[in-house]
């Protein structure tokens, strides 16, 4: 079996495994969202849920398209030279759909990251101006990549599309690093403020737990993006495998945040904080209609990012 076909088969097996994990997480998050009343249109979490549904649909479509490509390559084309041409022909409809769905999933993931930054900073629009502009640039780069794919093959794609692919990956990397850094700064500052008011070393523990979870997710996304960027720059075919796995890995990291933070996995830390003289548990699901969000973030209850 050639390296091209082996890469396609490896991609399909890994994506199938990770998609199973992703589906279980999504069903769990959906159930918890519904039981906690977070899908109501009157709550800002409704738009978060819509984004998660969009992410699930794009990743599911990407997985189905990957299975279809395996069927074409190994069943219909017999796994020979024609199957290799299928994987190398980037302008084919399955390849175009594959990369398009990757771009859609990446944009949704980065958009959710910007939203988390927006909520943590008490709906301060000034904080999200820069990442929003970078996200717009990422969308433009993604559109240009799809255009290049429609008229190129793998043999000249690395040369002609390098600026656009690099721009898309760097944009995603910048959003991840900037948003995570600003969230870290905000939560650390809030944690110190709470400890100074209560005088308790336990105060702010839930905030530090939230911080650890966000950093873990950001590291997973950043590592995947850097891996794709490096492999693309040096022209490795392994870049195709990493790119195919990018949506489902991003989806898992996003759902883990909502499962662990937004849906009660920090309840123990929150209960510990309630024992202090002042009730100060974190609320990140503030009402979009109220301008008391600064106060809510510092004293409310964490529900969802």
C-alpha positions, 0 to 999 in steps of 0.5 A, a space after each residue: 500500500 502506498 503512503 498516500 493510501 496509508 495516510 487516507 486509511 489512518 485518517 479515517 480510522 483516527 477520525 472514526 475513533 475521535 468522532 465517537 468520543 465527540 458524539 458522546 460528549 455532545 449528547 451529554 452536553 445537549 442533555 445537560 443544557 436541556 435539563 438546566 434550561 439553558 436552551 431557552 431563547 431568552 438566555 444568552 446560552 441559547 446562541 452558544 448551544 446553536 454554535 455547538 449544534 453548528 459545530 456538531 453538524 460540520 464535524 459530522 458532515 466532515 466525518 461522513 465525507 471522509 468515510 465516503 472518500 474511503 469508500 471511493 478509494 478502496 471499494 469503488 476504485 480498488 485501492 490502486 493508482 486511481 485511488 491515489 489520484 483521488 487523494 492527490 486531486 484537491 479539486 475533486 468535490 470530496 476534497 473541496 467539501 473536506 477542506 471547506 468543512 474544516 474551515 467552517 469548524 475552525 471558524 466556529 471554534 474560534 468564534 466560541 473562544 472569542 465569545 468566552 473572552 467577551 463574557 469573562 471580560 463582562 461584555 466589554 466590546 473593546 477586548 474583542 475588537 482585535 480577535 474579531 478582526 483577526 477572525 474576519 481575516 481568517 474567514 477571508 483566507 479560508 475562502 481563498 483556500 477553497 478557491 485555490 483548491 478548485 483549480 490546483 493539485 497537490 503538486 502546486 498547492 503548497 506553493 501557490 496557496 502557502 500565504 493563504 493557508 499560513 494566514 488562516 492557521 496563524 489567525 487561528 493561533 493568534 486568536 487562541 493565544 490572545 483570548 487565552 492570555 486575556 482570560 488568564 489575566 482577568 481570572 487571576 485578577 479577580 481571584 486576587 481581588 476575592 482573596 483580598 476581600 475575604 481574607 481566605 486562602 480558599 477563596 478564588 479556588 473555583 476561578 483557578 479551576 476554571 482557569 486550569 480547564 481553559 488553559 488545558 483546552 487552549 493548549 490542545 487547540 494550539 498544539 494541533 494548529 502548530 503541528 498543522 502549520 509546521 507540517 504544511 511549511 515543510 511539505 509533509 503529507 502528514 499535514 493532510 491527516 492532521 488537517 482532517 483531525 483538526 475539526 474533531 479535536 477542536 470539537 472535543 476541546 470545546 465540549 470539554 470546557 462546557 462539560 467540566 466548567 459550564 455544566 457543574 463539574 466545578 460545583 464542589 469548588 463553588 460550594 466551598 466558596 459559599 462557606 465564606 462570609 461573602 458569596 462569590 462564585 463565578 457567573 459567566 452566563 450573564 444576561 445580555 440585556 443587563 449592564 450589571 455584568 461586571 457585578 455578576 461575573 464576580 458574584 454570580 453562578 457559573 453556568 456556561 461559556 
